[in-house]
């Protein structure tokens, strides 16, 4: 049995510290090169957040190619019995996006360190500058469609009573006042709750404890299929993570996000 079996998706620094030596652990740091080199959680392997995205305009947030993912996960030593713990230093955007990637490759053994590097440091836990060696070459992966909403899928579902679209962008992006694509505004029916509003500033950016009540008030409820997005499915990595942590059974990330929707000629827009 894994040392992590009894833990929820979202874990505390003490939970991780007690298990740093576990053989099944793959600890992933999604901060920045400079932050990682200055000190990271012992044993953590750095993944440049840009490698979690395709990176091509107009929709840079789309999934990387299968070959790119096979190289990335090979470097990490991916295997069927691995337990991933992921963290960043921004409250969970990039870490949540990585969890979405794990769902895409069909690997469900993972945890998020609540508050990430900030909570680890606030608890006075040690950092390391040692860099683990790259494990190996590409590993074969099977990609799954279920965690992802395509533009076509989302357009086909607009107006459905059991659909909730969670827009994690800022209020001015949602309203169309700030335009960063060909079109400004939001997907018809989408509800706006900006990603950082879900982080507890007084608790080192941990997920707010009252998120269930907030989402209930917004109509983003577990009985619905929840599709979340931002501009590139980075900020909505956090909102995807929150819905997963709360046990929402039907959650999809719209990887194309507003970069795709706001630049496509045939997508409806509300302001």
Secondary structure, DSSP 8 states (H G I E B T S, - for coil): --TTTT--SEE-HHHHHTTTT-TTEEEEE-S-HHHHHH-BSTT-EE--GGGGS---TT-TTS---HHHHHHHHHHHT--TT-EEEEE-SSSSHHHHHHHHHHHHTT---EEEETTHHHHHHHTT---B--------S-------STTB--HHHHHHHTT-TTEEEEE-S-HHHHHTSS--SSS-SB-TT-EE--GGGGEEGGGTTEE-TTHHHHHHHHT--TTSEEEEE-SSSSHHHHHHHHHHHTT-SSEEE-SSHHHHHTT-TT---B-
